[in-house]
């Protein structure tokens, strides 16, 4: 139903298109840095490793994204100056510090088994939600990557995502209480694993 590609094989402006879906998908966590979606899209379009991101296409239109990292090559790389340019000196610096720790220096609260794939940044364009885009991307990742097990992190309050991952065969194996649950609207970060 959807064509799935490694992002680098799609087009030269793929990072801008990934950024739009990223901002739409994670807006509730990004709006602290700016409520202006266009500003957020410009701020984050530099960071995606297009050799690790997969994109879903429908009639040539990019409609979903997901990354699969081996834990060594990072799926994103933040540049402080680019964040500051689009978000301002203060918000750009704060975004760099917080998101670098969260995205690039993340420490998982469990031992990492060899041959693990990390599924990250799963998001679908609003007009394609509920049509199986994320399922197709993840199923394709299982086929196209050599890992024997896959892990992902999801907010406990993201019921649609938890249900989707469960249907795809992921099983919860750890939950960690969120420190700032009132502000974030998340009670727990749920870690799920899929074994081929």
NORTAZI-V748870 format. One record per residue. N is the residue number from 1. PSI is psi as a letter, one per 30 degrees, with the letter a starting at -180 (none if undefined). BURIAL is + if it has 24 or more other ideal C-beta (glycine too) atoms within 12 Angstrom, else -. Layout:
n: <N/N>
psi: <PSI/PSI>
burial: <BURIAL/BURIAL>
//
This chain:
n: <1/2/3/4/5/6/7/8/9/10/11/12/13/14/15/16/17/18/19/20/21/22/23/24/25/26/27/28/29/30/31/32/33/34/35/36/37/38/39/40/41/42/43/44/45/46/47/48/49/50/51/52/53/54/55/56/57/58/59/60/61/62/63/64/65/66/67/68/69/70/71/72/73/74/75/76/77/78/79/80/81/82/83/84/85/86/87/88/89/90/91/92/93/94/95/96/97/98/99/100/101/102/103/104/105/106/107/108/109/110/111/112/113/114/115/116/117/118/119/120/121/122/123/124/125/126/127/128/129/130/131/132/133/134/135/136/137/138/139/140/141/142/143/144/145/146/147/148/149/150/151/152/153/154/155/156/157/158/159/160/161/162/163/164/165/166/167/168/169/170/171/172/173/174/175/176/177/178/179/180/181/182/183/184/185/186/187/188/189/190/191/192/193/194/195/196>
psi: <e/k/k/k/l/k/e/f/g/d/l/e/g/e/e/e/e/e/e/e/e/e/e/e/e/g/e/f/f/f/f/e/e/k/f/j/e/e/e/e/e/e/e/f/f/f/f/k/j/f/f/f/k/k/k/k/k/j/h/f/k/k/f/l/l/k/l/j/l/g/f/e/k/k/f/l/j/k/j/e/e/e/e/e/e/f/f/l/e/e/e/e/e/e/e/e/e/e/f/e/e/e/e/f/g/k/j/k/h/l/k/k/l/l/h/k/k/j/k/l/h/k/l/k/k/e/f/g/k/g/g/g/e/e/e/e/e/e/e/e/e/e/e/f/l/g/l/f/l/k/l/l/k/k/k/f/f/i/e/e/e/e/e/e/e/e/e/f/g/k/k/k/f/k/k/k/k/k/e/h/e/e/e/f/g/k/e/k/k/k/k/k/k/k/k/none>
burial: <-/+/-/+/+/+/+/-/-/+/-/-/-/+/+/+/+/+/+/+/+/+/+/+/+/+/+/-/+/+/-/-/+/+/-/-/+/-/+/+/+/+/+/+/+/+/+/+/+/+/-/+/+/+/+/+/+/-/-/-/-/+/+/+/+/+/+/+/+/+/+/-/-/+/+/+/+/+/-/+/-/-/+/-/-/+/+/-/-/-/+/+/-/-/+/+/-/+/+/-/-/-/+/+/-/-/-/-/-/-/-/-/-/-/-/+/+/+/+/+/+/+/+/+/+/-/-/+/-/-/-/-/+/+/+/+/+/+/+/+/+/+/-/-/+/-/+/-/+/+/+/+/+/+/+/+/-/+/-/-/+/+/-/+/+/-/-/+/-/+/-/-/-/-/-/-/-/-/-/-/-/-/-/-/-/+/-/+/+/+/+/+/+/+/-/->
//
